[in-house]
Every structure is written in C-alpha cells, then in structure tokens.
C-alpha cells in the first residue's frame, strides 16, 4: 500500500511538473514517498515534491526552495534563507488536497510576483494521517499515465516530460526569432569553448538533433564575420522543420 501511494503521488507530482514546464518554469525533478516512520518512530504520511534550478532558488531566498505536497495538507511552496537550510518561509495556496495542476502553477506565478502575499502562512488540514487511504488512492488515480506500460514509474515519466519541454523551448526560441537582428555578444574564446563543452555534455545525457546542430552552428561561426550566421543555421532549419511537421 505504501509503495502504491508513493507511485500515485509521484504521478500527481509529474502532472503538476508538466504544467509548470509548459509555463516555462525551471523544474529539475520530482520526488515522492509513501507513509513511513522516522528514526524517532513518528508516523509520516505520504509526500511528494518538485524541485527547481539553483538559479530559481537563489532568486527566492538563496537557500532551499521548492514545492512540497503533504497527504494531509496539500501543496506548499517553501523557502530557506542563506544562513541555514531550515524552512524560513512556507506559503500554502489553500486550494484543497489535490488541486488541479494549473492551480498550482498559478500559485507559483503569484509567489514569484509577491512571495509574502501569495497564499497563506497557515497550514491547512484536509485529511488525518493514515486515514481514508483507499479514498486517497482513488483520488490520485486520474493522474496515472495514459500509457502505463511506457511510464510505470513517475521518474521515467518526468524525464520524458522534461526532455520534451526543453526541446520545445529551444525549438520555439529558434523559430520565433528567425528574423531578429543579429546580436553582438562578445565572448572570449574560452567562454565559447566552455559553452560548447556544456552542449556536448547535454548531448551525451539526452541525444537531441537540435542540441547537436546548435553546437555545430556556434562552433562554425567562431572567429567569422556576422554574415556567417546566415550560412551556418542548421539548428534553425531543423526547428522550422519540426514546427511544420504534423
């Protein structure tokens, strides 16, 4: 029962993460666990979480910052200051135990605009610990994947969502700005080389034609006149091809 609760909570977190990614938020991962007892024997109910990039965390306190879902109180967005890793600020949206992903995304957007005014600092209670587990399982069922044989585990589902979301961001950026004027960004050769190394590393982690072509385009333009951008544009052509594909 604990493992199934953790799995379903993880898929719910993945559904929320998908909505956050669609809103161009810098999500990096999801987590979930079933009911368990800590070292003091205290019972802890089912939980889930969503993490963000360090840059996002730095903008909101400089310490730890992320989304946490508790099986008794729903979602909260927590922050910690630079001095310690303990929670120094928690905001609850008050939208129920299992709000729709779009409501969670709207809450995060509101927090980014006004951290102290989004939601409430008071933790709600929608369910008692270890109570109504069959009901909770049924409530989480709509967030299970449509293709369970492909994405049985939430982490596998999230990895696919994450990859596709960032590939789509790259494609949209290339296609929508095809007619933009050339920028004059001055880079040291070492900085350009570092960027190409990072793109190569990303390619080794998640093979992508767009990533590979973008690295090739940037490398080919190095040390050449601005007109080289019109010659070396394989990534742009690939992105346009994908936009027109059915």
Secondary structure, 3 states (H helix, E strand, C coil): CHHHHHHHHHHHHHHHHHHHHHCCCCEEEEEEECCEECCCCCEECCEEEEEECHHHHHHCCCCCEEEEEECCCEEEEEECCCCCCCCCEEEECCCCCCCCHHHHHHHHHHHHHCCCCCCECCCCCCCCCCCCHHHHHHHHHHHCCCCCCCCCCHHHHHHHHHHHHHHHHHHHHHHHCCCCCCCCCCCCHHHHHHHHHHHHHHHHHCCCHHHHHHHHHHHHHCCCCCCHHHHCCHHHHHHHHHHHCC
